[in-house]
Amino acid sequence: MKYSVQIIPILQKCAPLCLLTILSASLVLPAAQAQTFAYVTNPGANTVSVLDTAEKSVVKTIPVGISPARVALDANGARAYVTNTGSNSVSVIDTATNAVVRAVTVGDRPSAVAVTPDGAEVYVMTAGGLVDVIDTSRNAVVASIAAGAPAQGSGIAITRNGNRAYVAAGNLSVIDTNTHTVVNSFSVGNASTAVAISRNGARAYISNAFGSDPDLNSLAGTVAVVDTASNTLVNTIPFISMPDSIALTPDGARAYVAGPAIFVSTGYASGFIADRSIGVVDLATDTVTKRIILSATPSGMAVDADGSRVYVTMPSANTVAEIDTVSDTVTAVIAAGARPTGLGIMTSNVPETIAVIMDIRPGISPNRIRPLSPTEVIPVAILTTRAFDAATVNAKRVRFGATGAEAASTRTARIDVDLDGDVDMLLRFNTGATAIACGAASAALTGITVTGRKIEGSAPINTPRC
């Protein structure tokens, strides 16, 4: 195995002890050539198109149920779940074979869909404001939760720790996924139709189709910003259009919001006119900084894994637009099926083992371990990076110590260790349990994510007073 060392400076606004530089390392694994595919629902053809985003072409067309609406993929990209509005079902697609392996019967006219981070459950919005919960191990509905009354549309997003599902369907409802009960429900605007949650889970962004601005003779929509800790509205971002689908970049810097229509009243007549724009929102200031004009009205939308591209379905043109997030310009228009609407992104050929960045004793005495003090506690942080979210780690399965003799942690916490705005995982280990001996040059960390993927890391250490 080959190792590399990465230097990560602590921000100077940290406490004095944190002015030290953290020495950290990650296990370097053979690189895999990643391929990105977009799964696109085509209600006009009762199919799902699989687009190779590099080749800009359809590589597979999958028959599903009647009038497929939305699609969501599990965290490891193994399954795609497609809601079929016309046949009251969810098609389960095996992405390895691109074939439907099961159709799960759900309530009337299913629309929005989301998968929990561990892949154990799928949440489906159905007519009448009921959210059906599918147990993926049995492919059966195990709960139906009353959560809103969708008029124009609906959206579901699940927090990265999997504990809460946010449902935009008229109002905003918050579901405890452990008990399958609504723990909060409140209005954040008029006709809430879509929701997205920030990477660190601190904010939820909800599109509201209608606003109220009599001075402009228009019902311009808004995007509401909700603090998920207190479940309170903290900001409202005005739009000139009727916002719908929302997609956030992985770094949490921007939101892309589809604007399919504008409501206009002239005093003599009123109504909707089609819009063809995507609003770009700076999430640091909660302001719209740009409008990207498409060739047709937008519908579903998703950002790829590295945040470099946004893909938008355009039903009236039977195409998908590709947007470069650096220049915020349309770089390609890809042919899809008949009236494409929903869209989900999957990246294949991801290494089976994820290399993680860890910090030993962050900000105190980096990488110092005293084997002769067996009761001493060693804090070890797994950092969230652009490529990896530490919130997806299964803390109970993490082990740290001498290679081959790693020990379980005694306590865990989720905090921002390196002050970069992302939540990291901090674990504590008893020195005596780690089997680290005097003179040891490195320590190892192993574990799995909540979806079962292996994680590994290694860092150099020093053992003073031995």
N, C-alpha and C positions, 0 to 999 in steps of 0.2 A: 504494500500500500504506500501511497505517496501523500505527504502532508504539506500544507502551506500555512503560513502565519499571516494574520491580518491585523493591522493596528487600527483600533477604533478610538478616537479621541472623545473624552467626556466633555460635554458642553460647559463653558466657563460659568454659566449662571448657576451651576450646581453648587452644593456646599463645598467648603474648602477641601475636605478630604476627597472630594470627587474630582479634584483637578489632576489627579493621576491619570495616566494613560492605561487603558485596559488592553492587556495582551490576550488575544483570543485566537483560536484556530478552528478550522473545520476540516473534516475528512473529505478529501477530494476523490470523488467517484468518477468513473468513466462517463463522459457526457453522452447523452442520447439526443438524437435529432428529433426535436419536437415538431409535431404537425398539429395545426389548428383547424378544427372543423366547426362549421355552424350548422345547427339543426333547426330547420325552418318549417313551420306548419303552413300548409296550403289548404285552407278550407274550401277553395274552389275546385280542388281535385281530390280531397280526402286523402292526402298524402303528406309525408314529411320529406323535404329535400335535405340531403347531406351535402354541404358545400365545402370543398377544399379551398380554404381562404388563400393559400399560396398560389394555386393554379387558377383561382377565380372561376371555378366551374362546379357543376353538380356531379358528384361521383356516385350517388346512390339515391334512388327514390323509393320510399318505404310506404306501402299502403297501411293506413291506420283506420280509425273510426270515421264517423260522419261529422263533417265540419270541425276539424281540429283547430283549436284556438291558441293555446299557450303550451310551452314546453319548458321543463326544468331538468337539469342534469344533477346527479349526485356529485359529491365532492371529488371522488376519484375518476369521474367520467365513465363509469362502467354501465350506468343505466340512464336512459332519458325517459321522462314521464310526460306524456302528451294528453291534454284534456280534449275530449271529443264532445263538443257542445250538442251535436245532433244525435248522438247515440248514448249519451249519459254514461260515459265510460272514460277510463284512463288507460291508454296504451303504454305498455312497458317495453322499451326498446333496449336490446342488448347491443351496446355500441361496438363490441368486438366483431359481431356478425352483421350489424345493422339490420336486424330482424325483430319483429314484435314477438315477444316470448309470453306475454300475458295481457289480457284485457280485464281491468278491474271495474266492476259496476259501481257507480257512485250516484249522487243525487242529480236532480234535474239541471240541465244546461251548465255543466262545469266550465269554469273559466280560468281564473288565476291558479297557479300551482307553485309550490316551493318544497324543497327537500331539506330535512334537518342535516346538520353537518356530519353526523355519524351515519347518515343514510338509512336510519331505522324507520323513519316515518316520512310520509308525503302529505302535505296539507293542500286541500283542494277547495276552492270557493265554488259553491253551487247556488242555484236560484233560491230566492227567499231568504238569503242571508245566512245559510248554513255552511260551515266549513267541515268537510269530511276528512277524517284522518285515516290514512292507509298505513297499515303495518306491512313493511316491505318484505319481512320474512315469511309472511303468509299471503301477501298480496290480497288483503281483505280490509274493509273499512271497520275500524274498531271504535270510532267515536264520531259523533256529529255535534258540532258546537255552533250555537246561535251567535253570530258575530257580524251584525250590520245588515243592510239591505241595499245591495248594489243596484243603482239605477242606470248609470252610463257605463260602468265597468267596475273592475275591482283589481286589487293587487295584494300580494302576500310576500312578506320578507321575514326571514328567521335570523335571529342573532347568531353570531359565530360560536357562542358557547352552547347554542341549542336550547336555551331555557325559555325564550320568549318568541312568539310569532306575532308580528304586527300585520293587521288586516285593514286595508283601506277599502271600505265599501260603504259609501255615504259618510259615515263617521270613521274614526280610527279606533279599532279594538285591539287590546293586548291580551294574548292568550298565554297562559302558563302551560308549556308543552309537557310538563311532568304530570299535571293533574287534568289536562284537557279542559280547562275552565277559563272563562274571560275574567281577568282580574282588573281591567280598566277599560272604559270606553268613553270617548269624548270627541267633540267637534274641533277640527283644526281648519275648517274652511267649508266652502260649498261644494258638495259632490266630490269627495275624495275618491280617487280612482287608481292610484298607483303609489307604491312605497318602496324605498330603498334604505338600507342601514349602512352607516359608515363602517369602515374596516375595524376600528377600535370599539365599535358598538355604542359609542357615546351619543350619536345623533341618528334620528330617523328623518327622512325627507319624504314628504307626501305631496303629490300633485293634486290640486283642487281645480276641477274643470271650470268653475265659475267664480268670479269675484263680484264686486259691486262698486262701480265707479261712475256715478251719474254725470260727473263733470266731463267725462270722455264719451258719454253715451255708449258705453261698452261694458260688457260683463267680462272684463279681462280676468284670467285665472291667476292662481298663485301657487307657489311651492312653500309648504309649511315646514318649519324646522322644529323638531321636538327633542327635548332632552330626555333620553331614555332612562336616566337614573330617577328622575322625578316624574316622568311622563307629563311634562308641561310644555306648552307652546312657547318657544323662546324667540322665534323670528318668523317673519313672513316675507317671502321674496316675490315681488310683483312680476307678472308676465304680460306681454301684449296679446298673447295667444291663449288658447285653451290647453294647458299642459296635460300630458298623459304619461307615457312611459318614462321612467327615470333609470339611468345607469351611472354608477360611480366608478371613477378610476381607482385602481388598486392602491395608489398612494394617498387616496383620500383628498386630493387637491381640487378635483373638479367633478361636477355633475353634468351629464348630458340629458336634456329634457326635450322630448318630442312635442311639437306643436301642430296637431293635425287640423285645427280649425280656430277661427276667431268669431266671436259673437259681436255683431255691430248693430247699433240702432241709430238711425238718422233723424228720428223725430217723426218721419213719415212712414217708415217701415223698419223692420228689424229681422235679423236672422243670422245664420252661420255662413261664413265664406271659408273656403278651403285655405289652409296654410301649408307651407312646405318647408317649415323651418325646424332646426334643432337649436335650442338655447344652451349656451355654455355658461355654467355657473361657477364662479370662484368661491369655493367653500370656506376659504379663510375670511372673506368679507361678506359672504352671502349676497353677491351681486351678479347679475347677468352681464358678462363681459363681451359676448359675441353671439351673433345669430348666423348659423350655417344654413344656406339655402339649398334645398335638394331639388331634384327634377320632378318629384311627385310627393304626395302627402305621406308622412311617416306613420309607422304603427309601432311594432315591437322593436326592442333595442337591447344590445348587450355589448360589454367591453371585453376584449380578449385578456388573457392571463397576465401579460406584461404591461397592459395599459396603453399600448401603442396604437391600437385600432379600435374604432367603434363600428358596429355593424347595425344597420337600420333596415327593417323591411318597409317596402313601398307597395301596398296592395294593388293600387290602380295601375301600376306599371309592371307588375309581376317580377319585381327585381329587389335586390338587396344592395344598399349603398355602403361602401367602405369609407370611413373617415379617418384621416391621419390626425392623431391627437396633438402632434407637435405643431403642425401648421393649421390645424382645424379646417382642413379642406377635404372635399370628396376626391378620393384617389382611384376609385373603381366603382362600377355599377355591374352587379353580377346577376345573371338571369336565374330565377328560381321557378317555383311552380305557380299555380293559379291562385291569385290573391293572397300572397304570403302575409302572415300576421305575426305570430309568435316566433321567438328566436332564442336559442341557447348556444353557448360556446363550450367546446370540449377540446382539450389539448391532449394528444396521445403521445406514446413513447416516453412517458415520464419515468425516470429511474425508480426502481422498486424501493430503494433506500434513499431517504432524504438526508442530505448533509446539513446539519444545523450549526449555527454560530452560538457558542456558549461563553459566558464570562464567569470565571471562578473568583469569588470574593469581590464583586464589582465595586469600584470606588473606594475600597478600604486599603487592602494590601493585595493587589491583584496577583492571583495564582499562587499565593503562599499557603502551604498546608503543613501542619506540625503533627507528624505521626506519633510523637511522644506525648501528645495531649489528646487521648482518645475520646474525651468528653466534649472536646471543642466542636462547635457547629460550623460547617462549611456551607455558605450560601453560594448557589450556582444559578445563573440566569440563562434561560434559553431566549434568544433575542428574536423579535419579529423583524423580518427584513422584507424587501420588495417581493422576494420569491417565496417566503414562508411566513405563515401566521402562527405564532406561538400559542394562540388560543385554541388551536386544533390539536394540541398535544394531550394525550391521555395521561394526566399527572400520576395516576396510580401505577402506571407501567414504566415510569422512568427509573433508570438505575444509573448510579455514578460511582466511580472509584477506579481501582486498579483493573486493567484490562482482564476480563474473564472472571472478575470477582466483584462486580459492581453491586452497590447496596441500594435499597429503596429509600425514598425521602421520608422525612419525619413531618414536614409541613410544606405547604405550597401556597403561593399567592400570585395574583395577576396584577402587576404594576408596571409603570413605564420606567424601566431601569435606566435606559440610556437617554431619556428625555427627548425623544424624537417624535413624540405624539402618538406612538403605537404602544399597545399593551404587550408586555413581555411576560414570561413565566419565571417566577423566582421560587426555587426549591431549596430546602435545607437538609443537609446530611450530617450524621454523626461521624466524626473522623474515624473512630475505632471500627466502624462497620464497613468502611470503604476498602480495607485491606491495602491502603497506600503505605508503602514502607519508606524508611529513610533512604534518600538518594534517588527516589523515583523521578523520572524526567517528564512524565506525562500522566494524565488521567483521562479516562474514557467515559462517555455518556451514551446510553442506549435507551430505546423506548419505542412506542408506537403512537400514531395519531388516533383520533377518535374514529377514523375510517379504516384503521388497521394497517396503515403504511408504516414501515420501519423508519426510525430516525437514528442517526449516529452522529457523534461529534468527538473531537479529541483536542486537548489543549496542553501546552507545556506547563509544568509546575515547578516550584522550588520548595525544598523542605529544610528550612533553617532550624538551628538548635537541635540537630540530630547527632 
